[in-house]
Amino acid sequence: MSLIRLVYASESRLVDANRRAELDSILASARRFNDQNGITGFLLATEKAFAQVLEGPQDIVAETYGRIVVDGRHTALRLLAEEAIAERSFAGWTMGIAERNETTSFIFGLYGITPEVDLHTQPLETLVDLASELAGGPA
């Protein structure tokens, strides 16, 4: 089976009033689907943006990204990478998540992700390294 890694970033349209409920819904749905379809990955979330790494079979990852593109909870998607990989970086995660909050702010800050320079403007290497750091494993 040929594996790929797809990485994208986008601007969040979630509003503070229901942000937690929306994130919980996204995670529950993604974890169910990913578990059933051999996808692993990690979602980074800030108040204004998302970045996500998806790994798995090319056809399933492409189909998943197609659904993500039309999801109204974000906008201004940037596809940063779609490449063949020999092994998964996030094998233990059907969908892990790290939010920039009081606990993770220091780590986000080490990667230059602040309210002024948010997630969706970061380069590919920064996002994958940050996700790996927050997931507790190598990139």
OpenMM code with the backbone's topology and positions (N, CA, C; nanometers):
from openmm import Vec3, app, unit

residues = "MET SER LEU ILE ARG LEU VAL TYR ALA SER GLU SER ARG LEU VAL ASP ALA ASN ARG ARG ALA GLU LEU ASP SER ILE LEU ALA SER ALA ARG ARG PHE ASN ASP GLN ASN GLY ILE THR GLY PHE LEU LEU ALA THR GLU LYS ALA PHE ALA GLN VAL LEU GLU GLY PRO GLN ASP ILE VAL ALA GLU THR TYR GLY ARG ILE VAL VAL ASP GLY ARG HIS THR ALA LEU ARG LEU LEU ALA GLU GLU ALA ILE ALA GLU ARG SER PHE ALA GLY TRP THR MET GLY ILE ALA GLU ARG ASN GLU THR THR SER PHE ILE PHE GLY LEU TYR GLY ILE THR PRO GLU VAL ASP LEU HIS THR GLN PRO LEU GLU THR LEU VAL ASP LEU ALA SER GLU LEU ALA GLY GLY PRO ALA".split()
positions = [
    Vec3(0.0846, -0.1185, 0.0000),
    Vec3(0.0000, 0.0000, 0.0000),
    Vec3(0.0886, 0.1241, 0.0000),
    Vec3(0.0628, 0.2124, -0.0914),
    Vec3(0.1374, 0.3375, -0.1051),
    Vec3(0.0794, 0.4431, -0.0108),
    Vec3(0.1669, 0.5008, 0.0718),
    Vec3(0.1235, 0.6032, 0.1678),
    Vec3(0.1625, 0.7423, 0.1210),
    Vec3(0.0793, 0.8401, 0.1550),
    Vec3(0.1144, 0.9799, 0.1304),
    Vec3(0.0937, 1.0608, 0.2577),
    Vec3(0.1590, 1.1750, 0.2598),
    Vec3(0.1359, 1.2759, 0.3640),
    Vec3(0.0853, 1.4004, 0.2932),
    Vec3(-0.0245, 1.4524, 0.3434),
    Vec3(-0.0821, 1.5762, 0.2922),
    Vec3(-0.0845, 1.6751, 0.4082),
    Vec3(-0.0383, 1.7964, 0.3819),
    Vec3(-0.0367, 1.9016, 0.4836),
    Vec3(-0.1041, 2.0252, 0.4244),
    Vec3(-0.1954, 2.0823, 0.5004),
    Vec3(-0.2596, 2.2063, 0.4569),
    Vec3(-0.2715, 2.3005, 0.5759),
    Vec3(-0.2944, 2.4267, 0.5459),
    Vec3(-0.3222, 2.5285, 0.6475),
    Vec3(-0.4417, 2.6100, 0.5997),
    Vec3(-0.5172, 2.6640, 0.6946),
    Vec3(-0.6344, 2.7435, 0.6591),
    Vec3(-0.6666, 2.8430, 0.7695),
    Vec3(-0.7528, 2.9382, 0.7354),
    Vec3(-0.8014, 3.0346, 0.8329),
    Vec3(-0.9309, 2.9815, 0.8932),
    Vec3(-0.9421, 2.9886, 1.0244),
    Vec3(-1.0598, 2.9383, 1.0956),
    Vec3(-1.1756, 3.0371, 1.0861),
    Vec3(-1.2942, 2.9817, 1.0696),
    Vec3(-1.4168, 3.0617, 1.0766),
    Vec3(-1.4942, 3.0333, 1.2053),
    Vec3(-1.4368, 2.9532, 1.2942),
    Vec3(-1.5055, 2.9217, 1.4188),
    Vec3(-1.5148, 3.0459, 1.5055),
    Vec3(-1.6282, 3.0612, 1.5708),
    Vec3(-1.6477, 3.1744, 1.6616),
    Vec3(-1.6323, 3.1256, 1.8050),
    Vec3(-1.5882, 3.2144, 1.8911),
    Vec3(-1.5606, 3.1780, 2.0298),
    Vec3(-1.6787, 3.1109, 2.0986),
    Vec3(-1.7993, 3.1558, 2.0710),
    Vec3(-1.9179, 3.1060, 2.1412),
    Vec3(-1.9356, 2.9548, 2.1285),
    Vec3(-1.9034, 2.8980, 2.0116),
    Vec3(-1.9217, 2.7537, 1.9935),
    Vec3(-1.7948, 2.6833, 1.9460),
    Vec3(-1.6812, 2.7463, 1.9636),
    Vec3(-1.5532, 2.6924, 1.9168),
    Vec3(-1.5249, 2.5542, 1.9737),
    Vec3(-1.5388, 2.5370, 2.1039),
    Vec3(-1.5087, 2.4088, 2.1687),
    Vec3(-1.5979, 2.2981, 2.1140),
    Vec3(-1.7272, 2.3246, 2.1025),
    Vec3(-1.8211, 2.2250, 2.0510),
    Vec3(-1.7882, 2.1881, 1.9065),
    Vec3(-1.7532, 2.2863, 1.8251),
    Vec3(-1.7175, 2.2604, 1.6851),
    Vec3(-1.5898, 2.1767, 1.6759),
    Vec3(-1.4881, 2.2117, 1.7547),
    Vec3(-1.3642, 2.1326, 1.7547),
    Vec3(-1.3899, 1.9896, 1.7995),
    Vec3(-1.4707, 1.9728, 1.9024),
    Vec3(-1.5041, 1.8382, 1.9496),
    Vec3(-1.5762, 1.7590, 1.8409),
    Vec3(-1.6643, 1.8244, 1.7683),
    Vec3(-1.7363, 1.7593, 1.6584),
    Vec3(-1.6413, 1.7186, 1.5455),
    Vec3(-1.5515, 1.8093, 1.5093),
    Vec3(-1.4516, 1.7804, 1.4047),
    Vec3(-1.3689, 1.6593, 1.4442),
    Vec3(-1.3212, 1.6579, 1.5679),
    Vec3(-1.2357, 1.5484, 1.6150),
    Vec3(-1.3096, 1.4153, 1.6199),
    Vec3(-1.4295, 1.4147, 1.6720),
    Vec3(-1.5064, 1.2905, 1.6821),
    Vec3(-1.5308, 1.2310, 1.5440),
    Vec3(-1.5724, 1.3136, 1.4507),
    Vec3(-1.5983, 1.2674, 1.3144),
    Vec3(-1.4700, 1.2188, 1.2465),
    Vec3(-1.3626, 1.2968, 1.2591),
    Vec3(-1.2351, 1.2593, 1.1962),
    Vec3(-1.1813, 1.1291, 1.2544),
    Vec3(-1.1867, 1.1144, 1.3846),
    Vec3(-1.1333, 0.9933, 1.4475),
    Vec3(-1.2100, 0.8694, 1.4042),
    Vec3(-1.3415, 0.8799, 1.3956),
    Vec3(-1.4234, 0.7672, 1.3490),
    Vec3(-1.3860, 0.7289, 1.2059),
    Vec3(-1.3892, 0.8278, 1.1182),
    Vec3(-1.3595, 0.8023, 0.9762),
    Vec3(-1.2169, 0.7520, 0.9590),
    Vec3(-1.1218, 0.8188, 1.0221),
    Vec3(-0.9812, 0.7825, 1.0054),
    Vec3(-0.9528, 0.6426, 1.0553),
    Vec3(-1.0116, 0.6047, 1.1677),
    Vec3(-0.9920, 0.4708, 1.2224),
    Vec3(-1.0424, 0.3644, 1.1250),
    Vec3(-1.1531, 0.3910, 1.0615),
    Vec3(-1.2128, 0.2959, 0.9676),
    Vec3(-1.1399, 0.2919, 0.8332),
    Vec3(-1.0608, 0.3961, 0.8022),
    Vec3(-1.0021, 0.4074, 0.6688),
    Vec3(-0.8500, 0.4155, 0.6664),
    Vec3(-0.7854, 0.3873, 0.7773),
    Vec3(-0.6396, 0.3820, 0.7793),
    Vec3(-0.5697, 0.5155, 0.7657),
    Vec3(-0.6326, 0.6220, 0.8138),
    Vec3(-0.5704, 0.7550, 0.8093),
    Vec3(-0.5214, 0.7905, 0.9492),
    Vec3(-0.4044, 0.8501, 0.9547),
    Vec3(-0.3519, 0.9050, 1.0789),
    Vec3(-0.3207, 1.0516, 1.0551),
    Vec3(-0.3058, 1.1260, 1.1651),
    Vec3(-0.2735, 1.2661, 1.1455),
    Vec3(-0.2789, 1.3464, 1.2721),
    Vec3(-0.2595, 1.4756, 1.2538),
    Vec3(-0.2531, 1.5678, 1.3657),
    Vec3(-0.3053, 1.7030, 1.3217),
    Vec3(-0.3880, 1.7632, 1.4067),
    Vec3(-0.4472, 1.8942, 1.3799),
    Vec3(-0.3892, 1.9960, 1.4770),
    Vec3(-0.3420, 2.1056, 1.4226),
    Vec3(-0.2982, 2.2197, 1.5026),
    Vec3(-0.4063, 2.3257, 1.4914),
    Vec3(-0.4420, 2.3859, 1.6035),
    Vec3(-0.5489, 2.4857, 1.6017),
    Vec3(-0.5114, 2.6058, 1.6863),
    Vec3(-0.5363, 2.7230, 1.6303),
    Vec3(-0.5247, 2.8470, 1.7062),
    Vec3(-0.6594, 2.9180, 1.6954),
    Vec3(-0.6695, 3.0322, 1.7560),
    Vec3(-0.7957, 3.1060, 1.7517),
    Vec3(-0.8356, 3.1410, 1.6080),
    Vec3(-0.7355, 3.1601, 1.5216),
    Vec3(-0.7637, 3.2083, 1.3870),
    Vec3(-0.7296, 3.1111, 1.2752),
    Vec3(-0.6727, 2.9947, 1.3073),
    Vec3(-0.6246, 2.9102, 1.1988),
    Vec3(-0.6199, 2.7626, 1.2357),
    Vec3(-0.6059, 2.6819, 1.1300),
    Vec3(-0.5834, 2.5389, 1.1411),
    Vec3(-0.4636, 2.5020, 1.0547),
    Vec3(-0.3948, 2.3970, 1.0932),
    Vec3(-0.2991, 2.3297, 1.0063),
    Vec3(-0.3148, 2.1819, 1.0371),
    Vec3(-0.3125, 2.1005, 0.9335),
    Vec3(-0.3361, 1.9590, 0.9554),
    Vec3(-0.2419, 1.8758, 0.8709),
    Vec3(-0.1959, 1.7658, 0.9303),
    Vec3(-0.1167, 1.6650, 0.8623),
    Vec3(-0.2040, 1.5407, 0.8528),
    Vec3(-0.2213, 1.4887, 0.7320),
    Vec3(-0.2949, 1.3648, 0.7094),
    Vec3(-0.2005, 1.2640, 0.6464),
    Vec3(-0.2056, 1.1392, 0.6922),
    Vec3(-0.1228, 1.0329, 0.6369),
    Vec3(-0.2104, 0.9111, 0.6095),
    Vec3(-0.1843, 0.8451, 0.4979),
    Vec3(-0.2600, 0.7246, 0.4673),
    Vec3(-0.2572, 0.6926, 0.3198),
    Vec3(-0.3443, 0.5998, 0.2778),
    Vec3(-0.3529, 0.5634, 0.1359),
    Vec3(-0.3917, 0.6856, 0.0520),
    Vec3(-0.3284, 0.6994, -0.0630),
    Vec3(-0.3462, 0.8184, -0.1456),
    Vec3(-0.4918, 0.8471, -0.1789),
    Vec3(-0.5672, 0.7474, -0.2201),
    Vec3(-0.7055, 0.7722, -0.2605),
    Vec3(-0.7919, 0.8179, -0.1427),
    Vec3(-0.7718, 0.7589, -0.0259),
    Vec3(-0.8519, 0.7960, 0.0906),
    Vec3(-0.8133, 0.9353, 0.1409),
    Vec3(-0.6834, 0.9657, 0.1415),
    Vec3(-0.6392, 1.0986, 0.1851),
    Vec3(-0.6917, 1.2049, 0.0888),
    Vec3(-0.6865, 1.1773, -0.0417),
    Vec3(-0.7374, 1.2730, -0.1410),
    Vec3(-0.8879, 1.2953, -0.1231),
    Vec3(-0.9613, 1.1885, -0.0983),
    Vec3(-1.1054, 1.1994, -0.0749),
    Vec3(-1.1335, 1.2814, 0.0520),
    Vec3(-1.0565, 1.2564, 0.1548),
    Vec3(-1.0720, 1.3298, 0.2805),
    Vec3(-1.0433, 1.4779, 0.2595),
    Vec3(-0.9371, 1.5085, 0.1891),
    Vec3(-0.9037, 1.6485, 0.1633),
    Vec3(-1.0138, 1.7156, 0.0805),
    Vec3(-1.0733, 1.6427, -0.0107),
    Vec3(-1.1845, 1.6975, -0.0881),
    Vec3(-1.2995, 1.7422, -0.0002),
    Vec3(-1.3295, 1.6656, 0.1043),
    Vec3(-1.4343, 1.7049, 0.1986),
    Vec3(-1.3901, 1.8246, 0.2826),
    Vec3(-1.2633, 1.8274, 0.3189),
    Vec3(-1.2102, 1.9375, 0.3998),
    Vec3(-1.2185, 2.0698, 0.3234),
    Vec3(-1.1872, 2.0665, 0.1952),
    Vec3(-1.1858, 2.1879, 0.1125),
    Vec3(-1.3213, 2.2579, 0.1128),
    Vec3(-1.4296, 2.1814, 0.1143),
    Vec3(-1.5629, 2.2425, 0.1062),
    Vec3(-1.6263, 2.2658, 0.2434),
    Vec3(-1.5550, 2.2360, 0.3495),
    Vec3(-1.6060, 2.2557, 0.4856),
    Vec3(-1.6086, 2.4055, 0.5175),
    Vec3(-1.7241, 2.4577, 0.5512),
    Vec3(-1.7421, 2.6004, 0.5750),
    Vec3(-1.6840, 2.6520, 0.7057),
    Vec3(-1.6241, 2.5635, 0.7859),
    Vec3(-1.5680, 2.6081, 0.9131),
    Vec3(-1.4299, 2.6701, 0.8978),
    Vec3(-1.3816, 2.6731, 0.7736),
    Vec3(-1.2551, 2.7418, 0.7477),
    Vec3(-1.2533, 2.7925, 0.6048),
    Vec3(-1.1520, 2.8762, 0.5775),
    Vec3(-1.1401, 2.9388, 0.4464),
    Vec3(-0.9921, 2.9555, 0.4132),
    Vec3(-0.9639, 3.0006, 0.2931),
    Vec3(-0.8270, 3.0306, 0.2494),
    Vec3(-0.7327, 2.9126, 0.2695),
    Vec3(-0.7744, 2.7955, 0.2233),
    Vec3(-0.6900, 2.6772, 0.2363),
    Vec3(-0.5662, 2.6883, 0.1487),
    Vec3(-0.4534, 2.6439, 0.2043),
    Vec3(-0.3272, 2.6358, 0.1302),
    Vec3(-0.2768, 2.4930, 0.1394),
    Vec3(-0.2706, 2.4235, 0.0273),
    Vec3(-0.2123, 2.2901, 0.0231),
    Vec3(-0.0609, 2.3069, 0.0238),
    Vec3(0.0040, 2.2587, 0.1291),
    Vec3(0.1476, 2.2798, 0.1466),
    Vec3(0.2312, 2.1614, 0.1003),
    Vec3(0.1752, 2.0422, 0.1070),
    Vec3(0.2506, 1.9238, 0.0640),
    Vec3(0.1549, 1.8092, 0.0379),
    Vec3(0.1893, 1.7310, -0.0599),
    Vec3(0.1241, 1.6036, -0.0874),
    Vec3(0.2342, 1.5165, -0.1450),
    Vec3(0.2899, 1.4288, -0.0593),
    Vec3(0.4092, 1.3549, -0.0987),
    Vec3(0.4040, 1.2113, -0.0502),
    Vec3(0.4700, 1.1244, -0.1237),
    Vec3(0.4817, 0.9849, -0.0836),
    Vec3(0.5701, 0.9761, 0.0403),
    Vec3(0.5350, 0.8858, 0.1313),
    Vec3(0.6146, 0.8639, 0.2517),
    Vec3(0.6385, 0.7143, 0.2703),
    Vec3(0.7509, 0.6808, 0.3315),
    Vec3(0.7833, 0.5404, 0.3581),
    Vec3(0.7145, 0.4927, 0.4860),
    Vec3(0.7008, 0.5837, 0.5826),
    Vec3(0.6342, 0.5472, 0.7071),
    Vec3(0.5636, 0.6685, 0.7653),
    Vec3(0.4708, 0.6415, 0.8538),
    Vec3(0.3901, 0.7459, 0.9155),
    Vec3(0.4668, 0.8161, 1.0283),
    Vec3(0.4469, 0.9450, 1.0408),
    Vec3(0.5014, 1.0208, 1.1535),
    Vec3(0.4038, 1.0257, 1.2699),
    Vec3(0.2753, 1.0034, 1.2425),
    Vec3(0.1715, 1.0134, 1.3446),
    Vec3(0.0937, 0.8825, 1.3557),
    Vec3(0.1661, 0.7716, 1.3536),
    Vec3(0.1043, 0.6389, 1.3512),
    Vec3(0.0113, 0.6139, 1.4693),
    Vec3(0.0371, 0.6732, 1.5823),
    Vec3(-0.0457, 0.6496, 1.6999),
    Vec3(-0.1687, 0.7378, 1.7098),
    Vec3(-0.1929, 0.8212, 1.6124),
    Vec3(-0.3004, 0.9193, 1.6204),
    Vec3(-0.4012, 0.9014, 1.5071),
    Vec3(-0.5247, 0.8590, 1.5372),
    Vec3(-0.6271, 0.8638, 1.4329),
    Vec3(-0.6568, 1.0097, 1.3999),
    Vec3(-0.6450, 1.0967, 1.4989),
    Vec3(-0.6417, 1.2402, 1.4788),
    Vec3(-0.6057, 1.3052, 1.6117),
    Vec3(-0.4800, 1.3422, 1.6238),
    Vec3(-0.4349, 1.4143, 1.7416),
    Vec3(-0.4645, 1.5621, 1.7241),
    Vec3(-0.4609, 1.6340, 1.8327),
    Vec3(-0.4846, 1.7783, 1.8255),
    Vec3(-0.3983, 1.8497, 1.9286),
    Vec3(-0.3537, 1.9665, 1.8898),
    Vec3(-0.2896, 2.0589, 1.9827),
    Vec3(-0.3456, 2.1969, 1.9535),
    Vec3(-0.3949, 2.2591, 2.0567),
    Vec3(-0.4450, 2.3951, 2.0447),
    Vec3(-0.3461, 2.4890, 2.1111),
    Vec3(-0.3363, 2.6095, 2.0561),
    Vec3(-0.2539, 2.7094, 2.1244),
    Vec3(-0.3364, 2.7605, 2.2408),
    Vec3(-0.2897, 2.7275, 2.3602),
    Vec3(-0.3582, 2.7680, 2.4825),
    Vec3(-0.2523, 2.7945, 2.5892),
    Vec3(-0.2923, 2.8106, 2.7118),
    Vec3(-0.1952, 2.8410, 2.8174),
    Vec3(-0.0904, 2.7310, 2.8309),
    Vec3(-0.1282, 2.6073, 2.8112),
    Vec3(-0.0363, 2.4946, 2.8264),
    Vec3(0.0640, 2.4863, 2.7115),
    Vec3(0.0189, 2.5108, 2.5896),
    Vec3(0.1049, 2.4920, 2.4726),
    Vec3(0.1646, 2.6212, 2.4182),
    Vec3(0.1281, 2.7349, 2.4745),
    Vec3(0.1739, 2.8635, 2.4206),
    Vec3(0.3255, 2.8729, 2.4095),
    Vec3(0.3957, 2.8204, 2.5070),
    Vec3(0.5425, 2.8257, 2.5021),
    Vec3(0.5953, 2.7514, 2.3798),
    Vec3(0.5450, 2.6312, 2.3552),
    Vec3(0.5925, 2.5519, 2.2402),
    Vec3(0.5529, 2.6197, 2.1100),
    Vec3(0.4279, 2.6675, 2.0992),
    Vec3(0.3875, 2.7416, 1.9794),
    Vec3(0.4797, 2.8611, 1.9587),
    Vec3(0.5113, 2.9314, 2.0682),
    Vec3(0.5986, 3.0483, 2.0604),
    Vec3(0.7376, 3.0152, 2.0116),
    Vec3(0.7897, 2.8985, 2.0494),
    Vec3(0.9215, 2.8565, 1.9999),
    Vec3(0.9244, 2.8448, 1.8476),
    Vec3(0.8093, 2.8181, 1.7893),
    Vec3(0.7987, 2.8056, 1.6443),
    Vec3(0.7486, 2.9335, 1.5782),
    Vec3(0.7408, 3.0408, 1.6556),
    Vec3(0.7034, 3.1703, 1.6000),
    Vec3(0.5556, 3.1873, 1.5761),
    Vec3(0.4732, 3.1063, 1.6403),
    Vec3(0.3293, 3.1152, 1.6178),
    Vec3(0.2676, 3.1929, 1.7321),
    Vec3(0.2336, 3.3157, 1.7015),
    Vec3(0.1784, 3.4093, 1.7984),
    Vec3(0.0493, 3.4656, 1.7404),
    Vec3(-0.0247, 3.5439, 1.8191),
    Vec3(-0.1452, 3.6047, 1.7620),
    Vec3(-0.1149, 3.6926, 1.6402),
    Vec3(0.0039, 3.7508, 1.6350),
    Vec3(0.0390, 3.8385, 1.5227),
    Vec3(0.0804, 3.7607, 1.3972),
    Vec3(0.1457, 3.6481, 1.4155),
    Vec3(0.1900, 3.5647, 1.3025),
    Vec3(0.1289, 3.4278, 1.3257),
    Vec3(0.0150, 3.4037, 1.2671),
    Vec3(-0.0601, 3.2845, 1.3025),
    Vec3(-0.0235, 3.1636, 1.2181),
    Vec3(-0.0865, 3.0556, 1.2517),
    Vec3(-0.0575, 2.9241, 1.1981),
    Vec3(-0.0620, 2.9164, 1.0456),
    Vec3(-0.1655, 2.9708, 0.9853),
    Vec3(-0.1864, 2.9542, 0.8417),
    Vec3(-0.0784, 3.0203, 0.7559),
    Vec3(0.0081, 3.1033, 0.8147),
    Vec3(0.1136, 3.1694, 0.7373),
    Vec3(0.2483, 3.0978, 0.7487),
    Vec3(0.2541, 2.9904, 0.8254),
    Vec3(0.3811, 2.9223, 0.8511),
    Vec3(0.4205, 2.8300, 0.7358),
    Vec3(0.5515, 2.8103, 0.7168),
    Vec3(0.5969, 2.7175, 0.6127),
    Vec3(0.5751, 2.5719, 0.6537),
    Vec3(0.5767, 2.4847, 0.5565),
    Vec3(0.5535, 2.3422, 0.5750),
    Vec3(0.6400, 2.2826, 0.6855),
    Vec3(0.7694, 2.3058, 0.6799),
    Vec3(0.8614, 2.2443, 0.7761),
    Vec3(0.8268, 2.2847, 0.9192),
    Vec3(0.7912, 2.4096, 0.9400),
    Vec3(0.7544, 2.4577, 1.0724),
    Vec3(0.6314, 2.3848, 1.1237),
    Vec3(0.5308, 2.3696, 1.0390),
    Vec3(0.4071, 2.3048, 1.0809),
    Vec3(0.4276, 2.1580, 1.1147),
    Vec3(0.5027, 2.0871, 1.0310),
    Vec3(0.5256, 1.9447, 1.0562),
    Vec3(0.6111, 1.9269, 1.1814),
    Vec3(0.7145, 2.0095, 1.1989),
    Vec3(0.7970, 2.0013, 1.3189),
    Vec3(0.7160, 2.0331, 1.4447),
    Vec3(0.6324, 2.1357, 1.4386),
    Vec3(0.5491, 2.1730, 1.5528),
    Vec3(0.4525, 2.0598, 1.5882),
    Vec3(0.3870, 2.0047, 1.4868),
    Vec3(0.2942, 1.8937, 1.5118),
    Vec3(0.3662, 1.7760, 1.5748),
    Vec3(0.4852, 1.7444, 1.5255),
    Vec3(0.5618, 1.6336, 1.5807),
    Vec3(0.6018, 1.6606, 1.7246),
    Vec3(0.6433, 1.7814, 1.7523),
    Vec3(0.6816, 1.8192, 1.8894),
    Vec3(0.5629, 1.8040, 1.9837),
    Vec3(0.4486, 1.8535, 1.9425),
    Vec3(0.3305, 1.8482, 2.0276),
    Vec3(0.2722, 1.7077, 2.0374),
    Vec3(0.2955, 1.6251, 1.9355),
    Vec3(0.2494, 1.4863, 1.9387),
    Vec3(0.3440, 1.3969, 2.0185),
    Vec3(0.4640, 1.4494, 2.0449),
    Vec3(0.5599, 1.3739, 2.1251),
    Vec3(0.6449, 1.2774, 2.0462),
    Vec3(0.6676, 1.3050, 1.9179),
    Vec3(0.7481, 1.2147, 1.8370),
    Vec3(0.8279, 1.2861, 1.7309),
    Vec3(0.9172, 1.2148, 1.6621),
    Vec3(0.9976, 1.2763, 1.5564),
    Vec3(0.9160, 1.3042, 1.4312),
    Vec3(0.9591, 1.4029, 1.3545),
    Vec3(0.8910, 1.4374, 1.2298),
    Vec3(0.9214, 1.3353, 1.1220),
] * unit.nanometer
topology = app.Topology()
chain = topology.addChain("A")
for resn in residues:
    res = topology.addResidue(resn, chain)
    for name in ("N", "CA", "C"):
        topology.addAtom(name, app.Element.getBySymbol(name[0]), res)
